[in-house]
Amino acid sequence: MTEVVLPLNASKPHTWTVLWGPSGTLIGCEGVVVKRSAQAPAYPLFLQIDLFEIGPRWDSPTRYPKTARVHRVRGWDAAPVSDAL
């Protein structure tokens, strides 16, 4: 796991990309690489979407519960992506 801070408006839809293969893992947002790792899973995976609030805690009861919307999810099984990394 890693924390990546991006200067974007989280209330708007964004396109995230994850590619992995023998050369590692690449994570991108809006076509820009935001994280590279030499590690990559070599086993079947499943999609899990989690949202975390990081930062100071807001104790005001009017600020909760917070909500989020996943606009679209697409997955596919493709050839190894080692050339893209």
C-alpha positions in Angstrom: 0.0 0.0 0.0 1.1 3.5 -0.6 -0.3 7.0 -0.2 -0.3 9.2 -3.3 -1.5 12.8 -3.0 -2.9 14.3 -6.2 -4.0 17.9 -6.9 -7.4 17.0 -8.2 -11.0 17.6 -7.4 -12.2 14.3 -5.9 -15.8 15.3 -6.5 -15.4 14.9 -10.2 -14.9 11.6 -12.2 -11.3 10.6 -12.9 -9.8 7.7 -14.9 -7.4 5.5 -13.0 -5.2 2.8 -14.6 -3.3 -0.1 -13.2 -1.0 -2.3 -15.3 1.1 -5.1 -14.0 3.4 -7.7 -15.5 6.8 -9.3 -15.1 8.5 -5.8 -15.0 6.4 -4.5 -12.2 3.3 -2.4 -11.6 2.3 1.0 -12.9 -0.5 3.1 -11.5 -1.8 6.1 -13.3 -4.5 8.8 -13.0 -5.7 10.8 -16.0 -2.9 9.4 -18.2 -0.1 10.4 -15.8 2.0 7.8 -14.0 1.6 8.4 -10.3 3.4 5.3 -8.9 5.8 2.7 -10.2 6.8 -0.5 -8.4 9.2 -3.2 -9.3 6.8 -5.7 -7.6 3.8 -7.2 -9.3 1.4 -10.0 -8.4 1.9 -13.2 -10.3 -1.5 -14.7 -9.3 -5.1 -14.1 -10.2 -6.6 -10.9 -8.7 -10.0 -9.5 -7.9 -11.1 -5.9 -7.9 -11.5 -4.2 -4.6 -12.3 -0.5 -4.4 -11.7 1.3 -1.1 -11.9 4.9 -0.2 -10.0 6.3 2.7 -10.1 9.7 4.3 -6.6 10.8 5.3 -6.0 13.9 7.3 -7.4 15.7 10.3 -10.5 14.2 11.9 -13.6 16.3 11.6 -15.7 15.8 14.8 -18.7 17.7 13.5 -21.7 15.2 13.2 -23.0 17.2 10.2 -19.9 16.1 8.1 -20.9 12.4 8.3 -21.8 10.1 6.7 -19.7 10.9 3.7 -20.5 9.4 0.3 -18.7 8.6 -2.9 -19.8 7.4 -6.3 -17.9 5.0 -8.6 -18.8 6.2 -12.1 -17.5 3.3 -14.1 -15.3 0.2 -13.7 -13.8 -1.8 -16.6 -11.5 -4.8 -16.5 -10.0 -7.0 -19.0 -7.5 -9.8 -19.3 -4.7 -8.8 -21.7 -1.3 -9.8 -22.8 1.6 -9.1 -20.4 2.3 -5.4 -20.1 6.1 -5.5 -19.7 6.6 -3.3 -22.7 4.4 -0.6 -21.2 6.4 -0.5 -17.9 
